[in-house]
Amino acid sequence: MRHAIFAALLLTAAPAAAETIAIRAARVIIDAAKPALGASTIIVTDGRITAINPASAAIPAGARVIDQSTRTLSPGLIDAHVHLTGDPGTPFWREAIDSAELSVAYGLKNARATAKAGFTTVRDLGSARLAGFAVRDAINSGMFPGPRILAAGTSLSIVGGHGDVSGFAPAVNDALDQGNTCTGAVECAARVREASQRGADVIKFTATGGVLSQQGRGLDQHFNDEEMRAIVTTAHSLGLKVAAHAHGPRGIEAAARAGVDSIEHGTFADEAGVKVMAANGSWMVPTLLAFRATSEQLGSGAYTPVVEAKIRAILSLRGKQIIAARKAGARIAFGTDSGVSAHGRNGEEAADMVEFGGMTPREVLISATSAAAELLGLASETGTLEAGKSADIIATDGDPSVDAKQLAQVRWVMARGKVVE
């Protein structure tokens, strides 16, 4: 009797049979840097690509067939700069009212919209202290649909700089403090270690002033050179990459000299700064969509006068950081700063990179797939369609390697082997 019960328990606990999916396509871009394959079928088992076969090949018995046979399949897109837990146009004073729990709800809503738009991996570069981690973990557990997320948590900031709470009475500023500011190399190293302890996948710091913060402290260097070096060397010693928010030219140069992995925005990049970027291997993540999104709301009352003045000061520079960085030999990774723009619009960045940055559609697609995967340290997992890699796949009606606007018109998405409905 005991043996029969034990056998029954073993049967009950047996894992479910592996699901195999066959996705038919008119063409497949396995690597954005290479020519597309013709009519093909991608075989996916338990969330991973197991084969990419000619359309004439037999489909495995019992496989579920998904018909995208009139469309182009490409690697899932990667956005290296988002803020999932915030929505554009939210008045700054809501920071004193909305709870961290509410920001998690925003994050889950926006993660789904981002995945539906074709972005199967994102790097979340700034959220309330634990909110971004909660969104990441809820999606990883399978409770909610969304992209793979690398989360930074709260950005490190100087006291009174971009990323520090401001715009309220001192007592309110103190109550809202995220514990993310630091002064001096020792304290900055400690903040990095604390972020690692909380579960950060990447470190983000504000090397310069920012456009949307409620003070006019300029857009150039905030952290000093020693502080930047402490942040970067500490993060790298913990195996964490570092993203530096940087608008002004000397802040860009100083952050690149400190060894950051990526410069975010890079608005006022000049020859000296991009030369250091190229020499030290720092990537440029240009976030052109933020320029468009903020310009659309000028005069609407969405921004305070001090913020509107900063927006107007940068609009004529859109795309110039891409041109400068590429001329110097620095590499470009796709990023939008979504949260400043509406989540789900991420793909609109692609056309702006062509129009204002002088990139070809193929170069843009590379920046949003294999290049971004390399920057994020995920090249062995995603960025190309290969046997053994995660089944991160999008379908478009046209060919995104020749028409960048296709990245804003994604028709079907699979993220880590699951279709995003």
Secondary structure, DSSP 4 states (H G I P E B T S, - for coil): -HHHHHHHHHHHHPPPPPPEEEEEEEEE-SSTTSPPBSSEEEEEETTEEEEEEETTSPPPTTPEEEEEEEEEEEEPEEEEEE-TT--TT--GGGGGTS-HHHHHHHHHHHHHHHHHTTEEEEEE---STTHHHHHHHHHHTTSS---EEEE--SPBB-TTSTTS--SS-HHHHHHH--S-B--SHHHHHHHHHHHHHHT-SEEEEE-B--SSSSS---SSB-S-HHHHHHHHHHHHHTT-EEEEEE-SHHHHHHHHHHT-SEEEE-TT--HHHHHHHHHHT-EEE--HHHHHHHHHTTTTTSS-HHHHHHHHHHGGGTTHHHHHHHHHT--B-----BTTBPTT-GGGHHHHHHHTT---HHHHHHHTTHHHHHHHT-TTTSSS--TTSB--EEEESS-TTT-GGGGG---EEEETTEE--
